[in-house]
Amino acid sequence: MTHAIVHVELPAADAKAAGKFYHDLFGWKVETDDKFDYVMFQPQDGPGGGMAPLSDDVEPGDTVVYVGTDDIDATLAKAEALGASVVQGEMEIPGMGWLAVFKDPTGNRVGLWKSARSG
């Protein structure tokens, strides 16, 4: 595993409007996953992402970068040993994969992603 950036979440008060903005601005492909009520974007090159709804824990500017891993628990344990704190333990996104989120020692939220799909 190369631990590449695999997904980016941009906070948005109106995810569909935000998706339209980025489509109109950059020409990104934008889709809504009705199953998860989640708006996703895919640039021509590089990792794609989605629009995270605003909440008490997610404010404008709270962009989260997701890094791929083969072992979420081991990566979380190593992050904690290095001074991070777990925000969201491993959680399954049925049919897609698993995610977790930690805060680095500076306070940045960083996501981990393990795909259910091979390759």
DOZAPA-85312 format. One record per residue: residue number from 1; residue in one letter; z, x, y of N, C-alpha, C, O in turn. Coordinates in steps of 0.02 Angstrom, whole numbers, plus 50000, padded with zeros to 5 digits. Example, Ala and Ser with C-alpha at 12.3 -4.5 7.8 and 13.67 -1.06 7.14 Angstrom:
<vokols>
+-----+--------+-------+-------+-------+-------+-------+-------+-------+-------+-------+-------+-------+-------+
: num : residu :    nw :    nu :    nv :   caw :   cau :   cav :    cw :    cu :    cv :    ow :    ou :    ov :
+-----+--------+-------+-------+-------+-------+-------+-------+-------+-------+-------+-------+-------+-------+
:   1 :      A : 50390 : 50660 : 49716 : 50390 : 50615 : 49775 : 50390 : 50660 : 49835 : 50423 : 50712 : 49834 :
:   2 :      S : 50354 : 50642 : 49888 : 50357 : 50684 : 49947 : 50394 : 50645 : 50002 : 50402 : 50670 : 50057 :
+-----+--------+-------+-------+-------+-------+-------+-------+-------+-------+-------+-------+-------+-------+
</vokols>
This chain:
<vokols>
+-----+--------+-------+-------+-------+-------+-------+-------+-------+-------+-------+-------+-------+-------+
: num : residu :    nw :    nu :    nv :   caw :   cau :   cav :    cw :    cu :    cv :    ow :    ou :    ov :
+-----+--------+-------+-------+-------+-------+-------+-------+-------+-------+-------+-------+-------+-------+
:   1 :      M : 50000 : 50043 : 49940 : 50000 : 50000 : 50000 : 50000 : 50045 : 50061 : 50040 : 50091 : 50067 :
:   2 :      T : 49955 : 50029 : 50107 : 49949 : 50070 : 50168 : 49993 : 50045 : 50225 : 49997 : 50078 : 50276 :
:   3 :      H : 50024 : 49987 : 50217 : 50066 : 49957 : 50268 : 50025 : 49945 : 50332 : 50048 : 49961 : 50387 :
:   4 :      A : 49966 : 49916 : 50324 : 49922 : 49900 : 50380 : 49947 : 49837 : 50416 : 49982 : 49796 : 50386 :
:   5 :      I : 49929 : 49831 : 50479 : 49942 : 49769 : 50515 : 49895 : 49716 : 50486 : 49835 : 49726 : 50483 :
:   6 :      V : 49924 : 49660 : 50463 : 49884 : 49609 : 50429 : 49882 : 49542 : 50465 : 49841 : 49500 : 50448 :
:   7 :      H : 49925 : 49532 : 50515 : 49928 : 49467 : 50549 : 49967 : 49475 : 50614 : 50014 : 49515 : 50617 :
:   8 :      V : 49947 : 49440 : 50665 : 49982 : 49441 : 50729 : 49996 : 49370 : 50750 : 49951 : 49327 : 50747 :
:   9 :      E : 50057 : 49355 : 50771 : 50074 : 49288 : 50796 : 50086 : 49290 : 50871 : 50127 : 49328 : 50896 :
:  10 :      L : 50049 : 49247 : 50906 : 50056 : 49240 : 50978 : 50092 : 49174 : 50992 : 50069 : 49122 : 50969 :
:  11 :      P : 50147 : 49174 : 51029 : 50181 : 49112 : 51045 : 50137 : 49067 : 51089 : 50100 : 49091 : 51132 :
:  12 :      A : 50141 : 49002 : 51077 : 50101 : 48955 : 51116 : 50136 : 48887 : 51120 : 50159 : 48861 : 51069 :
:  13 :      A : 50140 : 48860 : 51180 : 50168 : 48793 : 51189 : 50121 : 48741 : 51159 : 50144 : 48691 : 51132 :
:  14 :      D : 50055 : 48752 : 51164 : 50004 : 48708 : 51137 : 49957 : 48752 : 51096 : 49911 : 48783 : 51124 :
:  15 :      A : 49967 : 48755 : 51030 : 49930 : 48800 : 50987 : 49855 : 48787 : 50989 : 49815 : 48834 : 50990 :
:  16 :      K : 49835 : 48724 : 50989 : 49763 : 48709 : 50990 : 49731 : 48731 : 51055 : 49675 : 48757 : 51055 :
:  17 :      A : 49765 : 48721 : 51111 : 49739 : 48743 : 51176 : 49736 : 48820 : 51178 : 49688 : 48848 : 51205 :
:  18 :      A : 49787 : 48853 : 51150 : 49786 : 48926 : 51148 : 49728 : 48951 : 51105 : 49694 : 48999 : 51124 :
:  19 :      G : 49718 : 48919 : 51048 : 49662 : 48937 : 51006 : 49595 : 48930 : 51042 : 49552 : 48973 : 51036 :
:  20 :      K : 49587 : 48875 : 51078 : 49525 : 48864 : 51116 : 49517 : 48918 : 51169 : 49461 : 48943 : 51180 :
:  21 :      F : 49572 : 48936 : 51203 : 49569 : 48988 : 51254 : 49541 : 49053 : 51224 : 49495 : 49083 : 51252 :
:  22 :      Y : 49569 : 49075 : 51168 : 49547 : 49139 : 51138 : 49477 : 49133 : 51109 : 49440 : 49182 : 51109 :
:  23 :      H : 49459 : 49075 : 51083 : 49391 : 49065 : 51060 : 49342 : 49071 : 51119 : 49292 : 49107 : 51115 :
:  24 :      D : 49357 : 49036 : 51174 : 49313 : 49038 : 51232 : 49311 : 49107 : 51265 : 49258 : 49128 : 51289 :
:  25 :      L : 49368 : 49142 : 51265 : 49372 : 49207 : 51297 : 49338 : 49262 : 51255 : 49298 : 49300 : 51281 :
:  26 :      F : 49355 : 49266 : 51191 : 49333 : 49322 : 51150 : 49283 : 49302 : 51095 : 49255 : 49345 : 51062 :
:  27 :      G : 49272 : 49237 : 51086 : 49228 : 49215 : 51032 : 49260 : 49217 : 50963 : 49225 : 49215 : 50913 :
:  28 :      W : 49327 : 49220 : 50961 : 49361 : 49222 : 50897 : 49351 : 49157 : 50859 : 49348 : 49103 : 50889 :
:  29 :      K : 49346 : 49162 : 50794 : 49344 : 49103 : 50750 : 49415 : 49073 : 50750 : 49463 : 49109 : 50739 :
:  30 :      V : 49420 : 49008 : 50762 : 49485 : 48975 : 50764 : 49484 : 48915 : 50716 : 49437 : 48876 : 50717 :
:  31 :      E : 49535 : 48909 : 50675 : 49542 : 48854 : 50627 : 49613 : 48828 : 50629 : 49661 : 48865 : 50641 :
:  32 :      T : 49619 : 48763 : 50616 : 49686 : 48733 : 50608 : 49697 : 48719 : 50535 : 49657 : 48687 : 50502 :
:  33 :      D : 49753 : 48744 : 50509 : 49773 : 48730 : 50440 : 49819 : 48669 : 50443 : 49878 : 48675 : 50459 :
:  34 :      D : 49791 : 48611 : 50428 : 49829 : 48548 : 50433 : 49888 : 48547 : 50385 : 49939 : 48515 : 50399 :
:  35 :      K : 49882 : 48582 : 50328 : 49936 : 48583 : 50279 : 50000 : 48612 : 50309 : 50055 : 48588 : 50296 :
:  36 :      F : 49992 : 48664 : 50351 : 50049 : 48697 : 50382 : 50054 : 48683 : 50457 : 50098 : 48709 : 50491 :
:  37 :      D : 50009 : 48641 : 50484 : 50006 : 48627 : 50555 : 50008 : 48692 : 50595 : 50051 : 48702 : 50638 :
:  38 :      Y : 49960 : 48736 : 50578 : 49960 : 48804 : 50605 : 49889 : 48821 : 50628 : 49841 : 48812 : 50590 :
:  39 :      V : 49882 : 48846 : 50688 : 49817 : 48866 : 50715 : 49810 : 48941 : 50704 : 49852 : 48981 : 50724 :
:  40 :      M : 49754 : 48960 : 50670 : 49742 : 49030 : 50654 : 49680 : 49055 : 50691 : 49634 : 49017 : 50705 :
:  41 :      F : 49679 : 49120 : 50706 : 49620 : 49150 : 50738 : 49599 : 49211 : 50698 : 49639 : 49243 : 50665 :
:  42 :      Q : 49533 : 49226 : 50701 : 49506 : 49284 : 50667 : 49455 : 49317 : 50713 : 49401 : 49290 : 50725 :
:  43 :      P : 49471 : 49377 : 50739 : 49423 : 49414 : 50779 : 49365 : 49438 : 50735 : 49369 : 49434 : 50674 :
:  44 :      Q : 49313 : 49464 : 50766 : 49257 : 49491 : 50729 : 49279 : 49552 : 50688 : 49254 : 49562 : 50633 :
:  45 :      D : 49324 : 49592 : 50715 : 49351 : 49651 : 50681 : 49427 : 49651 : 50686 : 49455 : 49622 : 50733 :
:  46 :      G : 49459 : 49682 : 50639 : 49532 : 49688 : 50642 : 49569 : 49629 : 50613 : 49538 : 49581 : 50589 :
:  47 :      P : 49635 : 49633 : 50615 : 49675 : 49579 : 50585 : 49672 : 49515 : 50626 : 49663 : 49516 : 50687 :
:  48 :      G : 49679 : 49460 : 50591 : 49683 : 49395 : 50625 : 49756 : 49377 : 50637 : 49801 : 49419 : 50632 :
:  49 :      G : 49766 : 49314 : 50654 : 49834 : 49292 : 50668 : 49838 : 49218 : 50678 : 49794 : 49180 : 50656 :
:  50 :      G : 49890 : 49198 : 50713 : 49901 : 49127 : 50724 : 49943 : 49116 : 50786 : 49966 : 49163 : 50818 :
:  51 :      M : 49951 : 49053 : 50803 : 49989 : 49032 : 50862 : 50057 : 49005 : 50839 : 50060 : 48954 : 50806 :
:  52 :      A : 50110 : 49040 : 50857 : 50178 : 49019 : 50839 : 50203 : 48969 : 50890 : 50198 : 48981 : 50950 :
:  53 :      P : 50231 : 48913 : 50867 : 50258 : 48864 : 50915 : 50318 : 48892 : 50952 : 50357 : 48930 : 50923 :
:  54 :      L : 50326 : 48874 : 51015 : 50384 : 48894 : 51053 : 50446 : 48858 : 51026 : 50441 : 48802 : 51003 :
:  55 :      S : 50503 : 48892 : 51029 : 50566 : 48864 : 51006 : 50623 : 48901 : 51039 : 50612 : 48943 : 51083 :
:  56 :      D : 50684 : 48886 : 51019 : 50742 : 48922 : 51047 : 50738 : 48996 : 51029 : 50764 : 49039 : 51065 :
:  57 :      D : 50705 : 49012 : 50972 : 50700 : 49081 : 50949 : 50634 : 49115 : 50966 : 50627 : 49175 : 50958 :
:  58 :      V : 50585 : 49076 : 50990 : 50518 : 49103 : 51005 : 50499 : 49083 : 51076 : 50491 : 49024 : 51091 :
:  59 :      E : 50493 : 49133 : 51119 : 50475 : 49123 : 51189 : 50408 : 49156 : 51203 : 50386 : 49198 : 51165 :
:  60 :      P : 50376 : 49136 : 51258 : 50315 : 49171 : 51277 : 50328 : 49247 : 51281 : 50379 : 49269 : 51307 :
:  61 :      G : 50282 : 49286 : 51254 : 50290 : 49358 : 51253 : 50321 : 49384 : 51188 : 50321 : 49445 : 51177 :
:  62 :      D : 50346 : 49340 : 51146 : 50377 : 49360 : 51082 : 50325 : 49368 : 51027 : 50330 : 49337 : 50974 :
:  63 :      T : 50275 : 49409 : 51039 : 50222 : 49421 : 50990 : 50253 : 49456 : 50929 : 50292 : 49503 : 50937 :
:  64 :      V : 50234 : 49434 : 50870 : 50258 : 49464 : 50808 : 50198 : 49494 : 50770 : 50148 : 49460 : 50758 :
:  65 :      V : 50204 : 49557 : 50752 : 50154 : 49591 : 50712 : 50179 : 49590 : 50640 : 50236 : 49608 : 50626 :
:  66 :      Y : 50135 : 49569 : 50593 : 50152 : 49569 : 50522 : 50120 : 49628 : 50488 : 50060 : 49642 : 50497 :
:  67 :      V : 50159 : 49664 : 50448 : 50137 : 49723 : 50413 : 50136 : 49708 : 50338 : 50183 : 49679 : 50311 :
:  68 :      G : 50082 : 49727 : 50305 : 50077 : 49715 : 50233 : 50123 : 49759 : 50193 : 50135 : 49817 : 50211 :
:  69 :      T : 50150 : 49732 : 50139 : 50192 : 49771 : 50093 : 50185 : 49743 : 50023 : 50169 : 49684 : 50013 :
:  70 :      D : 50196 : 49786 : 49974 : 50195 : 49764 : 49904 : 50263 : 49739 : 49882 : 50268 : 49704 : 49831 :
:  71 :      D : 50317 : 49756 : 49919 : 50385 : 49738 : 49899 : 50426 : 49721 : 49961 : 50453 : 49766 : 49994 :
:  72 :      I : 50430 : 49657 : 49976 : 50466 : 49636 : 50037 : 50540 : 49655 : 50033 : 50567 : 49681 : 50082 :
:  73 :      D : 50572 : 49643 : 49977 : 50644 : 49659 : 49972 : 50658 : 49733 : 49983 : 50705 : 49750 : 50019 :
:  74 :      A : 50618 : 49776 : 49953 : 50628 : 49848 : 49961 : 50615 : 49870 : 50033 : 50651 : 49912 : 50061 :
:  75 :      T : 50564 : 49840 : 50064 : 50548 : 49858 : 50133 : 50603 : 49834 : 50180 : 50622 : 49869 : 50226 :
:  76 :      L : 50629 : 49773 : 50168 : 50685 : 49748 : 50209 : 50747 : 49792 : 50201 : 50780 : 49808 : 50250 :
:  77 :      A : 50762 : 49812 : 50139 : 50820 : 49855 : 50127 : 50812 : 49922 : 50164 : 50860 : 49947 : 50193 :
:  78 :      K : 50753 : 49951 : 50162 : 50741 : 50014 : 50197 : 50748 : 50004 : 50272 : 50777 : 50046 : 50307 :
:  79 :      A : 50720 : 49949 : 50298 : 50725 : 49934 : 50370 : 50799 : 49928 : 50390 : 50819 : 49955 : 50442 :
:  80 :      E : 50838 : 49892 : 50350 : 50909 : 49885 : 50366 : 50945 : 49953 : 50364 : 50987 : 49967 : 50407 :
:  81 :      A : 50928 : 49995 : 50315 : 50959 : 50061 : 50311 : 50943 : 50103 : 50372 : 50981 : 50148 : 50390 :
:  82 :      L : 50886 : 50087 : 50404 : 50866 : 50124 : 50464 : 50890 : 50091 : 50528 : 50872 : 50113 : 50583 :
:  83 :      G : 50930 : 50038 : 50523 : 50959 : 50006 : 50582 : 50931 : 49939 : 50601 : 50951 : 49911 : 50653 :
:  84 :      A : 50886 : 49911 : 50561 : 50858 : 49845 : 50576 : 50905 : 49790 : 50551 : 50951 : 49803 : 50512 :
:  85 :      S : 50893 : 49729 : 50573 : 50930 : 49671 : 50548 : 50880 : 49618 : 50526 : 50828 : 49608 : 50558 :
:  86 :      V : 50896 : 49584 : 50472 : 50851 : 49533 : 50445 : 50858 : 49468 : 50485 : 50913 : 49444 : 50496 :
:  87 :      V : 50802 : 49441 : 50507 : 50799 : 49377 : 50544 : 50782 : 49321 : 50495 : 50813 : 49268 : 50496 :
:  88 :      Q : 50733 : 49333 : 50452 : 50710 : 49284 : 50402 : 50699 : 49321 : 50337 : 50656 : 49365 : 50333 :
:  89 :      G : 50739 : 49304 : 50286 : 50729 : 49334 : 50221 : 50663 : 49312 : 50191 : 50627 : 49271 : 50220 :
:  90 :      E : 50647 : 49339 : 50133 : 50583 : 49323 : 50101 : 50575 : 49248 : 50092 : 50619 : 49214 : 50067 :
:  91 :      M : 50517 : 49223 : 50114 : 50502 : 49151 : 50111 : 50430 : 49144 : 50086 : 50385 : 49178 : 50109 :
:  92 :      E : 50420 : 49099 : 50039 : 50354 : 49088 : 50011 : 50313 : 49040 : 50054 : 50339 : 48989 : 50078 :
:  93 :      I : 50250 : 49056 : 50064 : 50201 : 49011 : 50093 : 50156 : 48993 : 50033 : 50112 : 49032 : 50014 :
:  94 :      P : 50168 : 48934 : 50003 : 50135 : 48917 : 49940 : 50060 : 48928 : 49941 : 50024 : 48906 : 49986 :
:  95 :      G : 50037 : 48963 : 49889 : 49966 : 48976 : 49880 : 49939 : 49032 : 49923 : 49881 : 49051 : 49916 :
:  96 :      M : 49980 : 49059 : 49967 : 49956 : 49112 : 50012 : 49993 : 49178 : 50003 : 49962 : 49231 : 49997 :
:  97 :      G : 50060 : 49176 : 50001 : 50099 : 49237 : 49994 : 50171 : 49227 : 50016 : 50197 : 49171 : 50015 :
:  98 :      W : 50202 : 49282 : 50036 : 50272 : 49282 : 50055 : 50280 : 49320 : 50121 : 50243 : 49367 : 50135 :
:  99 :      L : 50328 : 49298 : 50161 : 50341 : 49333 : 50224 : 50415 : 49343 : 50234 : 50457 : 49311 : 50202 :
: 100 :      A : 50431 : 49388 : 50279 : 50500 : 49400 : 50301 : 50494 : 49428 : 50371 : 50442 : 49452 : 50391 :
: 101 :      V : 50549 : 49425 : 50409 : 50550 : 49451 : 50478 : 50615 : 49489 : 50488 : 50668 : 49467 : 50467 :
: 102 :      F : 50609 : 49546 : 50521 : 50669 : 49584 : 50540 : 50664 : 49603 : 50613 : 50611 : 49600 : 50644 :
: 103 :      K : 50722 : 49622 : 50642 : 50723 : 49650 : 50709 : 50734 : 49725 : 50703 : 50780 : 49747 : 50668 :
: 104 :      D : 50691 : 49763 : 50736 : 50700 : 49835 : 50734 : 50760 : 49854 : 50778 : 50787 : 49810 : 50812 :
: 105 :      P : 50782 : 49917 : 50777 : 50841 : 49935 : 50817 : 50834 : 49921 : 50892 : 50885 : 49917 : 50927 :
: 106 :      T : 50773 : 49915 : 50917 : 50763 : 49899 : 50988 : 50768 : 49824 : 51001 : 50778 : 49804 : 51059 :
: 107 :      G : 50760 : 49783 : 50949 : 50763 : 49711 : 50957 : 50696 : 49676 : 50948 : 50692 : 49615 : 50955 :
: 108 :      N : 50643 : 49714 : 50934 : 50577 : 49684 : 50921 : 50576 : 49650 : 50853 : 50600 : 49678 : 50804 :
: 109 :      R : 50547 : 49590 : 50851 : 50538 : 49557 : 50786 : 50474 : 49583 : 50754 : 50422 : 49587 : 50787 :
: 110 :      V : 50479 : 49602 : 50691 : 50423 : 49627 : 50652 : 50420 : 49588 : 50587 : 50472 : 49579 : 50554 :
: 111 :      G : 50361 : 49565 : 50568 : 50353 : 49527 : 50507 : 50328 : 49570 : 50450 : 50295 : 49621 : 50461 :
: 112 :      L : 50345 : 49549 : 50390 : 50318 : 49580 : 50329 : 50278 : 49527 : 50292 : 50296 : 49469 : 50293 :
: 113 :      W : 50225 : 49547 : 50260 : 50182 : 49500 : 50223 : 50161 : 49530 : 50156 : 50139 : 49587 : 50152 :
: 114 :      K : 50169 : 49490 : 50104 : 50145 : 49507 : 50038 : 50098 : 49450 : 50017 : 50120 : 49393 : 50008 :
: 115 :      S : 50035 : 49466 : 50008 : 49986 : 49416 : 49992 : 49990 : 49397 : 49918 : 50003 : 49438 : 49875 :
: 116 :      A : 49978 : 49333 : 49905 : 49974 : 49309 : 49836 : 49906 : 49325 : 49807 : 49897 : 49324 : 49746 :
: 117 :      R : 49859 : 49341 : 49850 : 49790 : 49357 : 49829 : 49785 : 49431 : 49816 : 49813 : 49471 : 49853 :
: 118 :      S : 49749 : 49449 : 49765 : 49740 : 49520 : 49751 : 49687 : 49548 : 49798 : 49642 : 49512 : 49819 :
: 119 :      G : 49693 : 49612 : 49813 : 49643 : 49644 : 49857 : 49661 : 49633 : 49925 : 49627 : 49656 : 49970 :
+-----+--------+-------+-------+-------+-------+-------+-------+-------+-------+-------+-------+-------+-------+
</vokols>
